[in-house]
Amino acid sequence: MHNFEDLFLPDNIPIWFFVFNYLTLISILAWPFILFGSIFIFDNPPNLFVGILFFLLINSYPLIQLGLIVLSFWLYEDYKMIAILIPILVYGFVLRFVHTFFK
């Protein structure tokens, strides 16, 4: 099992991998605005349960991103390609969302 230092500050991981993974966390800076905007889901929902579910899913995305970063660091020693693909997929989803939102 990994301890905290081994997980976030390992010696055998190159610096570009740190930068690449931590840059995926930039999208978390928008979280306060998304949290504020998601409050309006409860204005007039057709189904309250679905509204609560969407609210929780929308506002849990930083936890999902942090989990993917931890998973990427964890997998780097044994599965380098999968560990590199994780932040690329996060970038792809964020860019897709931004492109769709500002279209």
MMTF fields as JSON, N, C-alpha, C and O atoms, coordinates in Angstrom:
{
  "mmtfVersion": "1.0.0",
  "mmtfProducer": "UNKNOWN",
  "numBonds": 411,
  "numAtoms": 412,
  "numGroups": 103,
  "numChains": 1,
  "numModels": 1,
  "chainsPerModel": [1],
  "groupsPerChain": [103],
  "chainIdList": ["A"],
  "bondAtomList": [4, 2, 8, 6, 12, 10, 16, 14, 20, 18, 24, 22, 28, 26, 32, 30, 36, 34, 40, 38, 44, 42, 48, 46, 52, 50, 56, 54, 60, 58, 64, 62, 68, 66, 72, 70, 76, 74, 80, 78, 84, 82, 88, 86, 92, 90, 96, 94, 100, 98, 104, 102, 108, 106, 112, 110, 116, 114, 120, 118, 124, 122, 128, 126, 132, 130, 136, 134, 140, 138, 144, 142, 148, 146, 152, 150, 156, 154, 160, 158, 164, 162, 168, 166, 172, 170, 176, 174, 180, 178, 184, 182, 188, 186, 192, 190, 196, 194, 200, 198, 204, 202, 208, 206, 212, 210, 216, 214, 220, 218, 224, 222, 228, 226, 232, 230, 236, 234, 240, 238, 244, 242, 248, 246, 252, 250, 256, 254, 260, 258, 264, 262, 268, 266, 272, 270, 276, 274, 280, 278, 284, 282, 288, 286, 292, 290, 296, 294, 300, 298, 304, 302, 308, 306, 312, 310, 316, 314, 320, 318, 324, 322, 328, 326, 332, 330, 336, 334, 340, 338, 344, 342, 348, 346, 352, 350, 356, 354, 360, 358, 364, 362, 368, 366, 372, 370, 376, 374, 380, 378, 384, 382, 388, 386, 392, 390, 396, 394, 400, 398, 404, 402, 408, 406],
  "bondOrderList": [1, 1, 1, 1, 1, 1, 1, 1, 1, 1, 1, 1, 1, 1, 1, 1, 1, 1, 1, 1, 1, 1, 1, 1, 1, 1, 1, 1, 1, 1, 1, 1, 1, 1, 1, 1, 1, 1, 1, 1, 1, 1, 1, 1, 1, 1, 1, 1, 1, 1, 1, 1, 1, 1, 1, 1, 1, 1, 1, 1, 1, 1, 1, 1, 1, 1, 1, 1, 1, 1, 1, 1, 1, 1, 1, 1, 1, 1, 1, 1, 1, 1, 1, 1, 1, 1, 1, 1, 1, 1, 1, 1, 1, 1, 1, 1, 1, 1, 1, 1, 1, 1],
  "groupList": [{"groupName": "MET", "atomNameList": ["N", "CA", "C", "O"], "elementList": ["N", "C", "C", "O"], "formalChargeList": [0, 0, 0, 0], "bondAtomList": [1, 0, 2, 1, 3, 2], "bondOrderList": [1, 1, 2], "singleLetterCode": "M", "chemCompType": "L-PEPTIDE LINKING"}, {"groupName": "HIS", "atomNameList": ["N", "CA", "C", "O"], "elementList": ["N", "C", "C", "O"], "formalChargeList": [0, 0, 0, 0], "bondAtomList": [1, 0, 2, 1, 3, 2], "bondOrderList": [1, 1, 2], "singleLetterCode": "H", "chemCompType": "L-PEPTIDE LINKING"}, {"groupName": "ASN", "atomNameList": ["N", "CA", "C", "O"], "elementList": ["N", "C", "C", "O"], "formalChargeList": [0, 0, 0, 0], "bondAtomList": [1, 0, 2, 1, 3, 2], "bondOrderList": [1, 1, 2], "singleLetterCode": "N", "chemCompType": "L-PEPTIDE LINKING"}, {"groupName": "PHE", "atomNameList": ["N", "CA", "C", "O"], "elementList": ["N", "C", "C", "O"], "formalChargeList": [0, 0, 0, 0], "bondAtomList": [1, 0, 2, 1, 3, 2], "bondOrderList": [1, 1, 2], "singleLetterCode": "F", "chemCompType": "L-PEPTIDE LINKING"}, {"groupName": "GLU", "atomNameList": ["N", "CA", "C", "O"], "elementList": ["N", "C", "C", "O"], "formalChargeList": [0, 0, 0, 0], "bondAtomList": [1, 0, 2, 1, 3, 2], "bondOrderList": [1, 1, 2], "singleLetterCode": "E", "chemCompType": "L-PEPTIDE LINKING"}, {"groupName": "ASP", "atomNameList": ["N", "CA", "C", "O"], "elementList": ["N", "C", "C", "O"], "formalChargeList": [0, 0, 0, 0], "bondAtomList": [1, 0, 2, 1, 3, 2], "bondOrderList": [1, 1, 2], "singleLetterCode": "D", "chemCompType": "L-PEPTIDE LINKING"}, {"groupName": "LEU", "atomNameList": ["N", "CA", "C", "O"], "elementList": ["N", "C", "C", "O"], "formalChargeList": [0, 0, 0, 0], "bondAtomList": [1, 0, 2, 1, 3, 2], "bondOrderList": [1, 1, 2], "singleLetterCode": "L", "chemCompType": "L-PEPTIDE LINKING"}, {"groupName": "PRO", "atomNameList": ["N", "CA", "C", "O"], "elementList": ["N", "C", "C", "O"], "formalChargeList": [0, 0, 0, 0], "bondAtomList": [1, 0, 2, 1, 3, 2], "bondOrderList": [1, 1, 2], "singleLetterCode": "P", "chemCompType": "L-PEPTIDE LINKING"}, {"groupName": "ILE", "atomNameList": ["N", "CA", "C", "O"], "elementList": ["N", "C", "C", "O"], "formalChargeList": [0, 0, 0, 0], "bondAtomList": [1, 0, 2, 1, 3, 2], "bondOrderList": [1, 1, 2], "singleLetterCode": "I", "chemCompType": "L-PEPTIDE LINKING"}, {"groupName": "TRP", "atomNameList": ["N", "CA", "C", "O"], "elementList": ["N", "C", "C", "O"], "formalChargeList": [0, 0, 0, 0], "bondAtomList": [1, 0, 2, 1, 3, 2], "bondOrderList": [1, 1, 2], "singleLetterCode": "W", "chemCompType": "L-PEPTIDE LINKING"}, {"groupName": "VAL", "atomNameList": ["N", "CA", "C", "O"], "elementList": ["N", "C", "C", "O"], "formalChargeList": [0, 0, 0, 0], "bondAtomList": [1, 0, 2, 1, 3, 2], "bondOrderList": [1, 1, 2], "singleLetterCode": "V", "chemCompType": "L-PEPTIDE LINKING"}, {"groupName": "TYR", "atomNameList": ["N", "CA", "C", "O"], "elementList": ["N", "C", "C", "O"], "formalChargeList": [0, 0, 0, 0], "bondAtomList": [1, 0, 2, 1, 3, 2], "bondOrderList": [1, 1, 2], "singleLetterCode": "Y", "chemCompType": "L-PEPTIDE LINKING"}, {"groupName": "THR", "atomNameList": ["N", "CA", "C", "O"], "elementList": ["N", "C", "C", "O"], "formalChargeList": [0, 0, 0, 0], "bondAtomList": [1, 0, 2, 1, 3, 2], "bondOrderList": [1, 1, 2], "singleLetterCode": "T", "chemCompType": "L-PEPTIDE LINKING"}, {"groupName": "SER", "atomNameList": ["N", "CA", "C", "O"], "elementList": ["N", "C", "C", "O"], "formalChargeList": [0, 0, 0, 0], "bondAtomList": [1, 0, 2, 1, 3, 2], "bondOrderList": [1, 1, 2], "singleLetterCode": "S", "chemCompType": "L-PEPTIDE LINKING"}, {"groupName": "ALA", "atomNameList": ["N", "CA", "C", "O"], "elementList": ["N", "C", "C", "O"], "formalChargeList": [0, 0, 0, 0], "bondAtomList": [1, 0, 2, 1, 3, 2], "bondOrderList": [1, 1, 2], "singleLetterCode": "A", "chemCompType": "L-PEPTIDE LINKING"}, {"groupName": "GLY", "atomNameList": ["N", "CA", "C", "O"], "elementList": ["N", "C", "C", "O"], "formalChargeList": [0, 0, 0, 0], "bondAtomList": [1, 0, 2, 1, 3, 2], "bondOrderList": [1, 1, 2], "singleLetterCode": "G", "chemCompType": "PEPTIDE LINKING"}, {"groupName": "GLN", "atomNameList": ["N", "CA", "C", "O"], "elementList": ["N", "C", "C", "O"], "formalChargeList": [0, 0, 0, 0], "bondAtomList": [1, 0, 2, 1, 3, 2], "bondOrderList": [1, 1, 2], "singleLetterCode": "Q", "chemCompType": "L-PEPTIDE LINKING"}, {"groupName": "LYS", "atomNameList": ["N", "CA", "C", "O"], "elementList": ["N", "C", "C", "O"], "formalChargeList": [0, 0, 0, 0], "bondAtomList": [1, 0, 2, 1, 3, 2], "bondOrderList": [1, 1, 2], "singleLetterCode": "K", "chemCompType": "L-PEPTIDE LINKING"}, {"groupName": "ARG", "atomNameList": ["N", "CA", "C", "O"], "elementList": ["N", "C", "C", "O"], "formalChargeList": [0, 0, 0, 0], "bondAtomList": [1, 0, 2, 1, 3, 2], "bondOrderList": [1, 1, 2], "singleLetterCode": "R", "chemCompType": "L-PEPTIDE LINKING"}],
  "groupTypeList": [0, 1, 2, 3, 4, 5, 6, 3, 6, 7, 5, 2, 8, 7, 8, 9, 3, 3, 10, 3, 2, 11, 6, 12, 6, 8, 13, 8, 6, 14, 9, 7, 3, 8, 6, 3, 15, 13, 8, 3, 8, 3, 5, 2, 7, 7, 2, 6, 3, 10, 15, 8, 6, 3, 3, 6, 6, 8, 2, 13, 11, 7, 6, 8, 16, 6, 15, 6, 8, 10, 6, 13, 3, 9, 6, 11, 4, 5, 11, 17, 0, 8, 14, 8, 6, 8, 7, 8, 6, 10, 11, 15, 3, 10, 6, 18, 3, 10, 1, 12, 3, 3, 17],
  "groupIdList": [1, 2, 3, 4, 5, 6, 7, 8, 9, 10, 11, 12, 13, 14, 15, 16, 17, 18, 19, 20, 21, 22, 23, 24, 25, 26, 27, 28, 29, 30, 31, 32, 33, 34, 35, 36, 37, 38, 39, 40, 41, 42, 43, 44, 45, 46, 47, 48, 49, 50, 51, 52, 53, 54, 55, 56, 57, 58, 59, 60, 61, 62, 63, 64, 65, 66, 67, 68, 69, 70, 71, 72, 73, 74, 75, 76, 77, 78, 79, 80, 81, 82, 83, 84, 85, 86, 87, 88, 89, 90, 91, 92, 93, 94, 95, 96, 97, 98, 99, 100, 101, 102, 103],
  "secStructList": [7, 7, 7, 2, 2, 2, 2, 2, 1, 7, 6, 6, 1, 7, 2, 2, 2, 2, 2, 2, 2, 2, 2, 4, 4, 4, 4, 4, 4, 4, 2, 2, 2, 2, 2, 2, 2, 2, 4, 4, 4, 4, 1, 1, 7, 1, 7, 2, 2, 2, 2, 2, 2, 2, 2, 2, 2, 2, 2, 6, 2, 2, 2, 2, 2, 2, 2, 2, 2, 2, 2, 2, 2, 2, 2, 6, 6, 6, 7, 2, 2, 2, 2, 2, 2, 2, 2, 2, 2, 2, 2, 2, 2, 2, 2, 2, 2, 2, 2, 2, 2, 6, 7],
  "xCoordList": [0.839, 0.0, 0.876, 1.922, 0.463, 1.225, 0.882, -0.269, 1.903, 1.598, 1.531, 1.738, 1.238, 0.991, 2.204, 2.064, 3.391, 4.591, 4.912, 5.287, 4.77, 5.046, 4.053, 4.39, 2.839, 1.814, 1.962, 1.798, 2.269, 2.323, 3.732, 3.901, 4.739, 6.117, 7.066, 8.109, 6.747, 7.662, 8.908, 8.877, 9.996, 11.266, 11.388, 12.143, 10.667, 10.868, 9.912, 9.867, 9.16, 8.229, 8.818, 9.25, 8.846, 9.437, 8.608, 7.406, 9.278, 8.64, 7.536, 6.555, 7.669, 6.629, 5.313, 4.237, 5.404, 4.189, 3.469, 2.24, 4.244, 3.645, 2.923, 1.765, 3.62, 3.044, 1.8, 0.778, 1.883, 0.768, -0.455, -1.574, -0.245, -1.363, -1.924, -3.142, -1.061, -1.553, -2.208, -3.028, -1.868, -2.552, -4.002, -4.826, -4.317, -5.708, -6.59, -7.812, -5.979, -6.758, -7.151, -7.862, -6.707, -7.059, -8.57, -9.116, -9.237, -10.684, -11.437, -12.604, -10.801, -11.454, -11.625, -12.45, -10.864, -11.019, -12.415, -12.876, -13.081, -14.429, -15.499, -16.678, -15.118, -16.098, -17.016, -18.213, -16.544, -17.491, -18.592, -19.737, -18.25, -19.262, -20.247, -21.444, -19.743, -20.617, -21.526, -22.699, -20.992, -21.809, -22.929, -24.08, -22.598, -23.625, -24.676, -25.874, -24.234, -25.179, -26.048, -27.196, -25.506, -26.275, -27.369, -28.25, -27.332, -28.407, -29.734, -30.799, -29.664, -30.881, -31.557, -32.619, -30.966, -31.639, -32.93, -33.888, -32.948, -34.101, -35.179, -36.122, -35.074, -36.099, -37.469, -38.444, -37.53, -38.797, -38.51, -38.761, -37.989, -37.662, -38.919, -39.812, -38.989, -40.131, -40.115, -41.164, -38.919, -38.78, -37.691, -36.54, -38.04, -37.096, -35.936, -34.798, -36.206, -35.137, -34.09, -32.891, -34.53, -33.601, -32.839, -31.652, -33.498, -32.827, -31.726, -30.635, -32.002, -30.982, -29.84, -28.673, -30.163, -29.132, -28.225, -27.003, -28.804, -27.994, -27.146, -25.983, -27.72, -26.982, -25.755, -24.664, -25.927, -24.799, -23.762, -22.562, -24.209, -23.267, -22.473, -21.266, -23.143, -22.452, -21.422, -20.32, -21.767, -20.879, -19.835, -18.989, -19.868, -18.844, -17.704, -16.817, -17.705, -16.657, -15.25, -14.317, -15.02, -13.644, -13.143, -11.962, -14.035, -13.632, -13.279, -12.352, -14.015, -13.717, -12.364, -11.574, -12.094, -10.799, -9.651, -8.623, -9.812, -8.752, -8.518, -7.376, -9.599, -9.458, -8.729, -7.929, -8.999, -8.303, -6.82, -5.994, -6.47, -5.063, -4.347, -3.24, -4.97, -4.375, -4.21, -3.169, -5.223, -5.134, -4.014, -3.318, -3.836, -2.776, -1.4, -0.544, -1.18, 0.1, 0.307, 1.421, -0.772, -0.693, -0.328, 0.428, -0.857, -0.651, 0.646, 1.022, 1.337, 2.47, 3.583, 4.175, 3.877, 4.985, 4.744, 5.647, 3.533, 3.251, 2.596, 2.868, 1.741, 0.973, 1.14, 0.252, 2.272, 2.596, 1.618, 1.213, 1.239, 0.345, -1.034, -1.611, -1.558, -2.86, -2.765, -3.67, -1.667, -1.475, -1.364, -1.797, -0.805, -0.692, -2.031, -2.356, -2.804, -4.097, -5.128, -6.024, -5.024, -6.016, -6.068, -7.154, -4.938, -5.055, -5.409, -6.033, -5.021, -5.398, -6.918, -7.512, -7.546, -9.0, -9.678, -10.705, -9.106, -9.664, -9.587, -10.558, -8.42, -8.285, -9.333, -9.962, -9.511, -10.472, -11.89, -12.602, -12.313, -13.664, -13.839, -14.879, -12.827, -12.92, -12.974, -13.789, -12.114, -12.126, -13.433, -13.941, -13.97, -15.255, -16.371, -17.22, -16.36, -17.369, -17.242, -18.241, -16.025, -15.8, -16.204, -16.822, -15.863, -16.223, -17.743, -18.282, -18.424, -19.876, -20.536, -21.522, -19.993, -20.594, -20.455, -21.386, -19.299, -19.041, -19.247, -18.775, -19.925, -20.148, -21.08, -21.373],
  "yCoordList": [-1.188, 0.0, 1.24, 1.264, 2.254, 3.492, 4.406, 4.486, 5.095, 6.146, 7.472, 7.518, 8.547, 9.839, 10.338, 10.786, 10.269, 10.771, 9.964, 10.531, 8.66, 7.83, 8.098, 7.961, 8.477, 8.671, 10.0, 10.049, 11.075, 12.394, 12.908, 13.858, 12.317, 12.77, 11.604, 11.522, 10.712, 9.597, 10.06, 11.043, 9.341, 9.712, 9.242, 9.829, 8.205, 7.604, 8.129, 7.575, 9.174, 9.731, 11.024, 11.878, 11.187, 12.401, 13.651, 13.577, 14.785, 16.057, 16.43, 17.06, 16.056, 16.383, 15.698, 16.221, 14.523, 13.809, 14.541, 14.609, 15.089, 15.9, 17.105, 17.369, 17.829, 19.039, 18.685, 19.364, 17.643, 17.214, 16.868, 17.258, 16.139, 15.757, 16.937, 17.089, 17.767, 18.875, 19.964, 20.723, 20.058, 21.019, 20.621, 21.471, 19.349, 18.93, 19.475, 19.522, 19.884, 20.391, 21.856, 22.397, 22.503, 23.908, 24.08, 25.111, 23.091, 23.226, 23.278, 23.67, 22.894, 22.972, 24.434, 24.728, 25.345, 26.761, 27.279, 28.255, 26.648, 27.067, 26.493, 26.804, 25.674, 24.986, 25.921, 25.639, 27.015, 27.891, 28.445, 28.583, 28.761, 29.274, 28.18, 28.432, 26.98, 25.856, 25.52, 25.199, 25.591, 25.35, 26.38, 26.028, 27.638, 28.683, 28.468, 28.594, 28.149, 27.937, 26.706, 26.679, 25.691, 24.453, 24.586, 23.73, 25.627, 25.848, 26.073, 25.754, 26.618, 26.933, 25.695, 25.804, 24.54, 23.297, 23.13, 22.521, 23.679, 23.492, 24.553, 24.603, 25.403, 26.424, 25.803, 26.123, 24.93, 24.285, 22.939, 22.767, 21.983, 20.694, 19.864, 19.831, 19.202, 18.317, 17.11, 16.561, 16.706, 15.579, 15.952, 16.156, 16.042, 16.497, 15.521, 15.947, 14.222, 13.233, 13.385, 13.337, 13.564, 13.754, 15.066, 15.133, 16.103, 17.374, 17.239, 17.783, 16.521, 16.292, 15.455, 15.725, 14.453, 13.605, 14.409, 14.279, 15.229, 16.086, 17.063, 17.297, 17.63, 18.566, 17.89, 18.461, 16.689, 15.969, 15.564, 15.653, 15.124, 14.728, 15.914, 15.811, 17.027, 18.212, 18.716, 19.102, 18.714, 19.296, 18.33, 18.729, 17.09, 16.14, 15.986, 15.159, 16.757, 16.567, 16.85, 16.21, 17.768, 17.916, 16.659, 16.324, 15.972, 14.733, 13.654, 12.871, 13.62, 12.656, 12.967, 12.058, 14.245, 14.62, 14.297, 13.773, 14.601, 14.279, 12.774, 12.321, 12.005, 10.556, 10.04, 9.11, 10.635, 10.22, 10.571, 9.815, 11.71, 12.083, 11.105, 10.659, 10.773, 9.796, 8.457, 7.812, 8.035, 6.782, 6.824, 5.828, 7.95, 8.088, 7.933, 7.237, 8.576, 8.424, 6.991, 6.467, 6.376, 5.013, 4.025, 3.08, 4.243, 3.311, 3.538, 2.698, 4.639, 5.002, 3.957, 3.684, 3.376, 2.41, 1.186, 0.727, 0.659, -0.598, -0.418, -1.184, 0.584, 0.781, 2.223, 3.055, 2.503, 3.879, 4.447, 5.604, 3.671, 4.182, 4.53, 5.552, 3.698, 3.992, 5.22, 6.054, 5.334, 6.49, 7.78, 8.831, 7.728, 8.918, 9.228, 10.395, 8.201, 8.419, 9.053, 9.752, 8.829, 9.374, 10.898, 11.444, 11.624, 13.088, 13.566, 14.616, 12.812, 13.194, 13.13, 14.01, 12.101, 11.996, 13.103, 13.635, 13.449, 14.56, 15.849, 16.603, 16.11, 17.285, 17.253, 18.268, 16.1, 15.979, 16.298, 17.018, 15.773, 16.051, 17.523, 18.113, 18.118, 19.539, 20.396, 21.315, 20.107, 20.884, 20.702, 21.648, 19.502, 19.243, 20.05, 20.625, 20.086, 20.855, 22.346, 23.017, 22.86, 24.284, 24.615, 25.652, 23.749, 23.978, 23.98, 24.825, 23.052, 22.98, 24.173, 24.716, 24.576, 25.659, 27.009, 27.813, 27.26, 28.555, 28.566, 29.479, 27.594, 27.483, 28.549, 28.597],
  "zCoordList": [0.0, 0.0, 0.0, 0.648, -0.711, -0.801, 0.37, 0.799, 0.878, 1.836, 1.084, -0.128, 1.813, 1.166, 0.394, -0.744, 0.988, 0.309, -0.936, -1.962, -0.861, -2.036, -3.164, -4.34, -2.806, -3.819, -4.552, -5.771, -3.834, -4.453, -4.709, -5.473, -4.1, -4.3, -4.559, -3.91, -5.469, -5.724, -6.469, -7.21, -6.26, -6.88, -8.325, -9.1, -8.696, -10.007, -11.088, -12.187, -10.793, -11.775, -12.327, -11.553, -13.651, -14.243, -13.947, -13.69, -13.991, -13.648, -14.631, -14.234, -15.91, -16.887, -16.534, -16.824, -15.906, -15.522, -14.388, -14.369, -13.439, -12.38, -12.969, -12.646, -13.836, -14.426, -15.229, -15.129, -16.009, -16.847, -16.001, -16.334, -14.912, -14.053, -13.281, -13.183, -12.736, -11.924, -12.768, -12.253, -14.04, -14.906, -15.166, -15.506, -15.011, -15.179, -14.07, -14.209, -12.977, -11.851, -12.017, -11.17, -13.083, -13.307, -13.447, -13.055, -13.994, -14.186, -12.862, -12.836, -11.773, -10.465, -10.04, -9.175, -10.632, -10.301, -10.649, -10.057, -11.586, -11.971, -11.048, -11.211, -10.096, -9.266, -8.481, -8.42, -7.877, -7.165, -8.072, -7.644, -9.314, -10.24, -10.635, -10.779, -10.806, -11.15, -9.978, -10.172, -8.767, -7.577, -7.484, -7.225, -7.694, -7.652, -8.743, -8.488, -9.937, -11.026, -10.843, -11.287, -10.191, -10.024, -8.972, -8.895, -8.173, -7.2, -7.924, -7.395, -9.123, -9.867, -10.448, -11.062, -10.264, -10.663, -9.869, -10.347, -8.647, -7.769, -7.958, -7.167, -8.975, -9.201, -9.458, -8.778, -10.429, -10.752, -11.404, -12.596, -10.64, -11.265, -11.504, -10.658, -12.641, -12.879, -11.939, -11.602, -11.522, -10.609, -9.6, -9.985, -8.324, -7.307, -7.143, -6.946, -7.219, -7.07, -8.171, -7.897, -9.401, -10.517, -10.349, -10.671, -9.854, -9.602, -8.564, -8.739, -7.488, -6.454, -7.014, -6.727, -7.8, -8.398, -9.328, -9.261, -10.183, -11.061, -10.259, -10.589, -9.213, -8.366, -7.76, -7.765, -7.245, -6.641, -7.682, -7.425, -8.843, -9.891, -10.424, -10.643, -10.63, -11.147, -10.153, -10.542, -8.884, -7.88, -7.347, -6.547, -7.76, -7.311, -8.314, -8.103, -9.392, -10.396, -9.875, -10.36, -8.914, -8.417, -7.712, -7.797, -7.021, -6.348, -7.364, -7.154, -8.452, -9.51, -10.136, -10.392, -10.385, -10.966, -10.018, -10.447, -8.747, -7.783, -7.716, -7.633, -7.753, -7.753, -8.981, -8.885, -10.132, -11.352, -11.306, -11.815, -10.702, -10.575, -9.65, -9.953, -8.529, -7.607, -8.312, -8.18, -9.055, -9.803, -10.832, -11.031, -11.478, -12.47, -11.839, -12.384, -10.699, -10.008, -9.532, -9.556, -9.107, -8.6, -9.708, -9.479, -10.885, -11.993, -12.756, -13.575, -12.516, -13.361, -13.343, -14.388, -12.21, -12.141, -13.009, -13.708, -12.965, -13.66, -15.03, -15.954, -15.161, -16.395, -16.873, -16.688, -17.481, -17.869, -18.898, -18.782, -19.886, -20.933, -20.377, -20.747, -19.5, -18.902, -18.015, -18.003, -17.27, -16.392, -17.189, -16.714, -18.371, -19.213, -19.887, -20.107, -20.214, -20.864, -19.935, -20.408, -18.643, -17.704, -17.77, -17.968, -17.613, -17.718, -19.128, -19.283, -20.15, -21.511, -21.668, -22.29, -21.114, -21.178, -20.38, -20.801, -19.23, -18.445, -19.249, -19.31, -19.876, -20.748, -21.856, -22.155, -22.451, -23.542, -23.111, -23.812, -21.964, -21.477, -21.123, -21.414, -20.498, -20.14, -21.397, -21.484, -22.372, -23.612, -24.379, -24.98, -24.357, -25.017, -24.355, -25.035, -23.025, -22.302, -22.604, -22.861, -22.573, -22.846, -24.278, -24.524, -25.216, -26.619, -26.796, -27.511, -26.157, -26.263, -25.575, -26.073, -24.437, -23.663, -24.357, -24.343, -24.961, -25.58, -27.09, -27.767, -27.616, -29.056, -29.563, -30.757]
}
